[in-house]
């Protein structure tokens, strides 16, 4: 328990409060003592001044009479009046040898005990000396009472600190133990385990919530890795088997045109496999977030327009119609290369699967503070049940298995969309498929001079 951070913090705060109590108590004690001493001394000084005035007006007899009367009063001061040579005139302190000024004098108390009193010895005219004294035991008792009170307060601080430290450490230890248990379960392979929340919405709950989000992300990545591993093992088995068969046939076939054709097909299979691995590697790099450092302000209309211009000739040769409708100056922050790849994959996917004489419309527009890219075709579309599955790696519709491709084009689009914090929706275009990518609004203050970029992308020499 004493290795617990919460216990150590509680002990530290307890010691700090104890030191504060000691400093405060000492300050109050010394201040009170000084104030009581000033009051005590002022009382003797006022009485001495009054008797001095009495001597000046009434003479020695008047002062002696006043001393005798006041000295016999219960609870009054102790008095003494003596001549210059020390002979007693009046009062219990008349025979004392107290020096002039302030001093402490040892005398016998009425109860027979010997104690000390504080005295003030004053010189009167004609050599007479006046001695006034009082017992300051009451001040001492008050000081002792104050010291005792602060001692109890100090003990209370330690007791409350110990109890508070135990309660704090118990609660924190219980919650940390739950976190540790969840972490141990995750280490043992239970990736579905999560750190419990207490509902207090404090720092530990915030930490647990952050860890849970991290675990969700790790679980998603692990599931994605497992899926990719399974997909790679499944989808590459066929081309690798075909490659081996062709290489075996090439080895057994006689040299000549037939052997060269077999080797050429084998090379095509190797290129397809390498292309698949390159696409997987690119998706992994995008999902890792490393490309986020390359984000720059850019005009989405220019990026999409460049892609449409590049695909327009091939679409026209295939008897298809590729149209661009782009608002100028649609600004976002992103990676121009990745956005170009995303748009190219969407346009290529539409051209490949929409069919002959299909019409593909690409739109770039503002939608409130955000930006939107829409690629829509009037082809056969995608069934509702398979609309989400086509975004998975290696997944292909049954009618598309005879066409070239590896089923990673839309998976790369999803990775780029997630990297840019955008959203992707697949909708029924009636007929056809509509892919809508919505980007968040750009940061405030993003201003760019895009006129030159637009002019260059539309120039005859742009290609």
C-alpha positions as CSV (number, residue, x, y, z in Angstrom):
1,X,0.0,0.0,0.0
2,X,2.9,2.4,0.8
3,X,4.1,2.0,-2.8
4,X,0.8,3.4,-4.0
5,X,1.1,6.9,-5.6
6,X,-2.2,7.9,-4.0
7,X,-0.9,7.0,-0.5
8,X,2.2,8.9,-1.1
9,X,0.3,12.0,-2.3
10,X,-2.0,11.7,0.7
11,X,1.0,11.5,3.0
12,X,2.6,14.5,1.3
13,X,-0.5,16.6,1.6
14,X,-0.9,15.5,5.3
15,X,2.6,16.6,6.1
16,X,2.0,19.9,4.2
17,X,-1.1,20.6,6.2
18,X,0.7,19.6,9.4
19,X,3.5,22.1,8.6
20,X,0.9,24.7,7.8
21,X,-0.8,24.1,11.2
22,X,2.5,24.3,13.0
23,X,3.5,27.6,11.3
24,X,0.0,29.0,11.8
25,X,0.0,28.0,15.5
26,X,3.4,29.4,16.1
27,X,2.5,32.7,14.4
28,X,-0.7,33.0,16.4
29,X,1.0,32.0,19.7
30,X,3.8,34.5,19.3
31,X,1.4,37.3,18.2
32,X,-0.9,36.6,21.1
33,X,1.9,36.4,23.6
34,X,3.3,39.7,22.4
35,X,-0.1,41.3,22.6
36,X,-0.8,40.0,26.1
37,X,2.7,41.2,27.2
38,X,2.0,44.7,25.9
39,X,-1.3,44.8,27.7
40,X,0.3,43.5,30.9
41,X,3.1,46.0,30.8
42,X,0.7,48.9,29.9
43,X,-1.3,48.1,33.0
44,X,1.8,48.5,35.2
45,X,2.9,51.6,33.4
46,X,-0.5,53.3,33.7
47,X,-0.6,52.5,37.5
48,X,3.0,53.8,37.9
49,X,2.1,57.0,36.1
50,X,-1.0,57.5,38.3
51,X,1.0,57.0,41.5
52,X,3.7,59.4,40.3
53,X,1.0,62.0,39.7
54,X,-0.4,61.2,43.2
55,X,3.1,61.9,44.7
56,X,3.3,65.2,43.0
57,X,-0.1,66.4,44.2
58,X,-0.5,64.7,47.6
59,X,3.1,64.1,48.6
60,X,4.6,61.0,50.2
61,X,1.8,60.5,52.6
62,X,-0.8,60.4,49.9
63,X,1.1,57.9,47.8
64,X,1.8,55.7,50.9
65,X,-1.9,55.8,51.7
66,X,-2.9,54.8,48.2
67,X,-0.3,52.0,48.2
68,X,-1.7,50.6,51.5
69,X,-5.3,50.7,50.2
70,X,-4.6,49.1,46.9
71,X,-2.1,46.5,48.2
72,X,-4.8,45.0,50.4
73,X,-7.3,44.7,47.5
74,X,-7.8,41.2,46.3
75,X,-6.8,40.6,42.7
76,X,-5.0,43.9,42.6
77,X,-1.3,44.5,41.8
78,X,1.5,44.1,44.2
79,X,2.9,47.4,45.5
80,X,6.0,48.6,47.3
81,X,7.2,52.0,48.4
82,X,10.7,52.5,49.9
83,X,13.2,55.3,50.6
84,X,16.4,55.9,48.7
85,X,18.4,53.8,51.2
86,X,15.9,50.8,51.0
87,X,13.8,51.3,54.1
88,X,10.3,50.1,53.6
89,X,7.5,52.7,53.6
90,X,4.4,50.7,52.5
91,X,3.4,47.7,50.5
92,X,4.4,44.0,50.3
93,X,7.2,44.8,47.8
94,X,8.6,47.6,49.9
95,X,11.6,45.6,51.0
96,X,12.4,44.1,47.5
97,X,15.7,44.8,45.9
98,X,14.3,45.0,42.3
99,X,16.5,47.2,40.0
100,X,15.0,50.1,38.2
101,X,13.0,49.2,35.1
102,X,11.5,45.8,34.3
103,X,12.6,42.6,36.0
104,X,11.3,39.3,37.5
105,X,11.1,39.0,41.2
106,X,10.8,35.8,43.2
107,X,8.3,36.1,46.1
108,X,6.3,33.9,48.4
109,X,2.7,33.5,47.3
110,X,-0.3,33.7,49.8
111,X,-0.7,29.9,49.6
112,X,2.9,29.4,50.7
113,X,4.4,28.5,47.3
114,X,7.2,30.5,45.9
115,X,6.7,32.0,42.4
116,X,7.8,34.7,40.1
117,X,6.1,38.0,39.3
118,X,7.0,40.7,36.7
119,X,7.8,44.0,38.4
120,X,8.3,47.6,37.3
121,X,10.5,49.7,39.5
122,X,10.1,53.5,39.1
123,X,12.2,56.4,40.6
124,X,10.0,59.0,42.4
125,X,11.1,62.5,43.4
126,X,13.2,62.9,46.6
127,X,14.9,59.5,46.0
128,X,11.8,57.4,46.8
129,X,11.3,54.3,44.7
130,X,8.0,52.7,43.7
131,X,7.8,49.0,42.9
132,X,4.7,47.5,41.1
133,X,4.3,43.8,40.3
134,X,1.8,41.3,39.0
135,X,1.6,37.6,38.5
136,X,1.6,36.7,34.8
137,X,0.5,33.2,35.4
138,X,-2.7,33.8,33.6
139,X,-0.8,34.6,30.4
140,X,1.2,31.4,30.8
141,X,-1.9,29.4,31.3
142,X,-3.5,30.9,28.1
143,X,-0.3,30.1,26.2
144,X,-0.4,26.5,27.4
145,X,-4.1,26.2,26.4
146,X,-3.3,27.5,23.0
147,X,-0.4,25.1,22.6
148,X,-2.6,22.2,23.7
149,X,-5.3,23.3,21.2
150,X,-2.9,23.4,18.3
151,X,-1.4,20.1,19.4
152,X,-4.9,18.5,19.2
153,X,-5.5,20.2,15.8
154,X,-2.2,18.8,14.6
155,X,-3.2,15.3,15.8
156,X,-6.5,15.7,14.0
157,X,-4.7,16.6,10.8
158,X,-2.7,13.5,10.9
159,X,-5.7,11.3,11.7
160,X,-7.8,12.8,9.0
161,X,-4.9,12.6,6.6
162,X,-4.4,9.0,7.4
163,X,-8.1,8.2,7.0
164,X,-8.4,10.3,3.8
165,X,-5.3,8.7,2.4
166,X,-6.6,5.3,3.1
167,X,-10.0,6.1,1.5
168,X,-8.3,7.7,-1.5
169,X,-5.8,4.9,-2.0
170,X,-8.5,2.3,-1.6
171,X,-10.7,3.9,-4.3
172,X,-7.9,4.6,-6.7
173,X,-6.3,1.2,-6.1
174,X,-9.6,-0.5,-6.8
175,X,-10.0,1.3,-10.1
176,X,-6.4,0.8,-11.1
177,X,-6.7,-2.9,-10.3
178,X,-9.7,-3.0,-12.7
179,X,-7.5,-1.3,-15.4
180,X,-4.6,-3.7,-14.7
181,X,-7.0,-6.7,-14.9
182,X,-8.3,-5.5,-18.2
183,X,-4.8,-5.0,-19.5
184,X,-3.7,-8.4,-18.4
185,X,-6.7,-10.0,-20.1
186,X,-5.9,-8.1,-23.3
187,X,-2.3,-9.3,-23.1
188,X,-3.6,-12.8,-22.8
189,X,-5.5,-12.4,-26.0
190,X,-8.9,-11.1,-25.0
191,X,-9.0,-8.1,-27.4
192,X,-12.7,-7.6,-26.7
193,X,-12.0,-6.7,-23.0
194,X,-12.3,-3.0,-22.1
195,X,-11.4,-0.9,-19.1
196,X,-14.6,-0.2,-17.0
197,X,-15.7,3.3,-16.3
198,X,-16.9,4.4,-12.8
199,X,-19.2,7.1,-14.2
200,X,-17.6,9.9,-12.1
201,X,-16.3,11.6,-15.3
202,X,-13.0,12.3,-13.5
203,X,-9.4,12.0,-14.8
204,X,-9.3,8.3,-14.4
205,X,-12.5,7.9,-16.4
206,X,-11.1,10.2,-19.1
207,X,-7.9,8.0,-19.2
208,X,-9.9,4.8,-19.3
209,X,-12.1,6.2,-22.1
210,X,-9.0,7.2,-24.1
211,X,-7.5,3.7,-23.6
212,X,-10.8,2.1,-24.7
213,X,-10.8,4.1,-27.9
214,X,-7.2,3.1,-28.5
215,X,-8.1,-0.6,-27.9
216,X,-11.0,-0.2,-30.3
217,X,-8.6,1.1,-32.9
218,X,-6.1,-1.7,-32.2
219,X,-8.9,-4.3,-32.4
220,X,-10.0,-2.8,-35.7
221,X,-6.5,-2.9,-37.1
222,X,-6.0,-6.5,-35.8
223,X,-9.2,-7.6,-37.5
224,X,-8.2,-5.8,-40.6
225,X,-4.8,-7.5,-40.5
226,X,-6.5,-10.9,-40.0
227,X,-8.9,-10.2,-42.9
228,X,-6.0,-9.1,-45.1
229,X,-4.0,-12.2,-44.3
230,X,-7.0,-14.4,-45.1
231,X,-7.8,-12.5,-48.2
232,X,-4.2,-12.6,-49.4
233,X,-3.9,-16.3,-48.7
234,X,-7.2,-17.0,-50.5
235,X,-7.0,-14.6,-53.5
236,X,-3.3,-15.2,-54.3
237,X,-3.6,-18.9,-54.2
238,X,-5.2,-19.1,-57.6
239,X,-2.7,-16.9,-59.5
240,X,0.2,-18.5,-57.8
241,X,-1.1,-21.9,-58.7
242,X,-1.7,-20.8,-62.3
243,X,1.8,-19.3,-62.4
244,X,3.4,-22.6,-61.2
245,X,1.4,-24.5,-63.8
246,X,2.5,-22.2,-66.6
247,X,6.2,-22.4,-65.5
248,X,5.9,-26.2,-65.3
249,X,4.4,-26.2,-68.8
250,X,7.1,-23.9,-70.1
251,X,9.8,-26.2,-68.7
252,X,8.3,-29.3,-70.3
253,X,7.2,-27.6,-73.6
254,X,9.7,-27.5,-76.5
255,X,11.5,-24.3,-77.2
256,X,9.7,-22.1,-79.6
257,X,6.7,-19.8,-79.9
258,X,4.5,-21.8,-77.6
259,X,7.1,-21.7,-74.8
260,X,7.6,-18.0,-75.2
261,X,3.8,-17.4,-75.0
262,X,3.7,-19.4,-71.8
263,X,6.5,-17.4,-70.2
264,X,4.9,-14.2,-71.3
265,X,1.6,-15.2,-69.5
266,X,3.6,-16.2,-66.5
267,X,5.2,-12.8,-66.4
268,X,1.7,-11.2,-66.6
269,X,0.7,-13.3,-63.6
270,X,3.8,-12.1,-61.7
271,X,3.0,-8.5,-62.6
272,X,-0.6,-8.9,-61.3
273,X,0.7,-10.4,-58.1
274,X,3.2,-7.6,-57.6
275,X,0.4,-5.1,-58.4
276,X,-1.7,-6.6,-55.7
277,X,1.0,-6.4,-53.1
278,X,1.8,-2.8,-54.1
279,X,-1.8,-1.9,-53.6
280,X,-1.9,-3.6,-50.2
281,X,1.3,-1.8,-49.2
282,X,-0.1,1.5,-50.3
283,X,-3.4,1.0,-48.4
284,X,-1.3,0.1,-45.3
285,X,0.7,3.2,-45.6
286,X,-2.4,5.4,-45.9
287,X,-4.1,3.7,-43.0
288,X,-1.0,4.2,-40.9
289,X,-1.6,8.0,-41.2
290,X,2.0,8.8,-42.3
291,X,0.7,10.7,-45.3
292,X,-1.2,13.2,-43.1
293,X,2.1,15.2,-42.8
294,X,1.8,16.0,-46.5
295,X,-1.6,17.8,-46.2
296,X,-1.7,21.1,-47.9
297,X,-4.5,23.5,-48.9
298,X,-5.6,22.6,-52.4
299,X,-8.4,23.2,-54.9
300,X,-10.5,20.0,-55.2
301,X,-11.9,21.1,-58.5
302,X,-8.4,21.2,-60.1
303,X,-7.5,17.7,-58.7
304,X,-10.8,16.1,-60.0
305,X,-10.7,18.0,-63.2
306,X,-7.2,16.7,-64.0
307,X,-8.3,13.1,-63.5
308,X,-11.4,13.5,-65.7
309,X,-9.3,15.1,-68.4
310,X,-6.9,12.1,-68.3
311,X,-9.8,9.5,-68.5
312,X,-11.9,11.4,-71.1
313,X,-10.1,10.0,-74.2
314,X,-10.4,6.3,-73.1
315,X,-14.0,6.8,-72.2
316,X,-14.7,8.3,-75.6
317,X,-13.0,5.4,-77.3
318,X,-15.2,2.9,-75.4
319,X,-18.3,4.7,-76.4
320,X,-18.9,6.1,-73.0
321,X,-19.6,9.7,-71.9
322,X,-17.6,11.2,-69.1
323,X,-18.8,14.6,-67.9
324,X,-17.4,17.0,-65.3
325,X,-19.5,19.5,-63.4
326,X,-17.2,21.4,-61.0
327,X,-17.6,24.6,-59.1
328,X,-14.4,26.7,-59.1
329,X,-12.3,27.2,-56.0
330,X,-13.6,24.3,-53.8
331,X,-10.9,24.5,-51.1
332,X,-9.9,21.7,-48.7
333,X,-6.8,20.5,-46.9
334,X,-5.4,17.2,-48.1
335,X,-2.8,15.2,-50.0
336,X,-3.1,16.0,-53.7
337,X,-1.6,12.7,-54.8
338,X,-3.9,10.6,-52.7
339,X,-7.0,12.5,-53.7
340,X,-6.0,12.1,-57.4
341,X,-5.6,8.3,-56.8
342,X,-9.0,8.2,-55.0
343,X,-10.8,10.1,-57.9
344,X,-9.0,7.9,-60.5
345,X,-10.2,4.7,-58.8
346,X,-13.8,6.0,-58.6
347,X,-13.8,7.1,-62.2
348,X,-12.1,3.9,-63.4
349,X,-14.5,1.7,-61.4
350,X,-17.5,3.5,-63.0
351,X,-16.0,3.2,-66.5
352,X,-15.2,-0.5,-66.0
353,X,-18.5,-1.6,-64.6
354,X,-21.1,0.8,-66.0
355,X,-21.1,-0.9,-69.4
356,X,-20.9,0.3,-73.0
357,X,-22.4,3.7,-73.9
358,X,-22.8,4.5,-70.2
359,X,-22.9,8.0,-68.9
360,X,-20.7,8.9,-66.0
361,X,-21.1,12.3,-64.2
362,X,-18.4,13.6,-61.9
363,X,-19.4,16.6,-59.7
364,X,-17.3,18.8,-57.4
365,X,-19.4,21.3,-55.4
366,X,-19.7,23.1,-52.1
367,X,-22.3,21.9,-49.6
368,X,-22.5,24.4,-46.9
369,X,-19.1,24.9,-45.4
370,X,-17.9,21.5,-46.7
371,X,-16.9,20.1,-50.1
372,X,-18.3,17.1,-52.0
373,X,-17.2,14.9,-54.8
374,X,-19.8,12.8,-56.5
375,X,-19.2,10.1,-59.2
376,X,-22.5,8.7,-60.6
377,X,-23.2,6.3,-63.5
378,X,-26.3,4.9,-65.2
379,X,-25.0,1.3,-65.3
380,X,-26.5,-1.8,-63.7
381,X,-25.6,-0.5,-60.2
382,X,-24.9,-2.6,-57.1
383,X,-27.5,-4.6,-55.1
384,X,-28.3,-3.2,-51.7
385,X,-27.1,-6.3,-50.0
386,X,-23.6,-6.0,-51.5
387,X,-23.3,-2.2,-51.5
388,X,-21.2,-2.2,-48.3
389,X,-19.2,-5.4,-49.1
390,X,-17.7,-4.0,-52.3
391,X,-15.6,-1.7,-50.0
392,X,-13.9,-4.7,-48.5
393,X,-10.5,-5.8,-49.8
394,X,-10.5,-8.3,-52.6
395,X,-14.3,-8.4,-52.7
396,X,-15.8,-8.4,-56.3
397,X,-19.2,-8.8,-57.6
398,X,-20.0,-12.1,-59.4
399,X,-20.4,-10.4,-62.7
400,X,-17.1,-8.5,-62.3
401,X,-14.9,-11.5,-61.8
402,X,-14.2,-11.9,-65.5
403,X,-12.9,-8.3,-65.7
404,X,-9.4,-7.2,-64.8
405,X,-8.7,-6.1,-61.3
406,X,-7.8,-7.3,-57.8
407,X,-10.7,-5.9,-55.7
408,X,-8.5,-3.3,-54.0
409,X,-9.5,-0.1,-55.8
410,X,-12.4,0.8,-53.6
411,X,-10.5,-0.4,-50.5
412,X,-7.9,2.2,-51.3
413,X,-10.6,4.8,-51.7
414,X,-11.9,4.0,-48.2
415,X,-8.4,4.4,-46.8
416,X,-7.9,7.8,-48.4
417,X,-11.4,9.0,-47.3
418,X,-10.6,8.0,-43.7
419,X,-7.2,9.7,-43.8
420,X,-8.9,12.9,-44.8
421,X,-11.6,12.6,-42.1
422,X,-14.2,12.5,-44.9
423,X,-17.3,10.3,-45.3
424,X,-18.2,8.0,-48.1
425,X,-21.7,6.9,-49.1
426,X,-22.9,4.5,-51.8
427,X,-26.3,5.4,-53.1
428,X,-28.7,4.1,-55.7
429,X,-28.6,6.4,-58.8
430,X,-31.7,4.8,-60.3
431,X,-30.3,3.3,-62.4
432,X,-26.6,3.0,-61.6
433,X,-24.4,3.7,-58.6
434,X,-23.7,7.0,-57.0
435,X,-20.6,7.4,-54.8
436,X,-20.6,10.5,-52.6
437,X,-17.5,11.7,-50.7
438,X,-18.0,14.6,-48.3
439,X,-15.0,16.5,-46.9
440,X,-15.1,18.7,-43.8
441,X,-14.8,22.4,-44.1
442,X,-11.2,23.7,-44.4
443,X,-9.5,25.5,-41.6
444,X,-10.2,29.2,-41.1
445,X,-7.9,31.5,-42.9
446,X,-7.0,29.1,-45.8
447,X,-6.7,31.3,-48.9
448,X,-5.0,30.2,-52.1
449,X,-4.4,31.7,-55.5
450,X,-5.8,28.9,-57.6
451,X,-6.4,30.8,-60.8
452,X,-3.1,29.8,-62.3
453,X,-3.6,26.1,-61.4
454,X,-7.0,26.1,-63.1
455,X,-5.7,27.7,-66.2
456,X,-2.8,25.2,-66.5
457,X,-5.1,22.2,-66.0
458,X,-7.4,23.4,-68.8
459,X,-4.6,24.5,-71.2
460,X,-4.2,22.6,-74.4
461,X,-0.7,21.6,-73.4
462,X,-1.8,20.0,-70.2
463,X,-2.4,16.7,-72.0
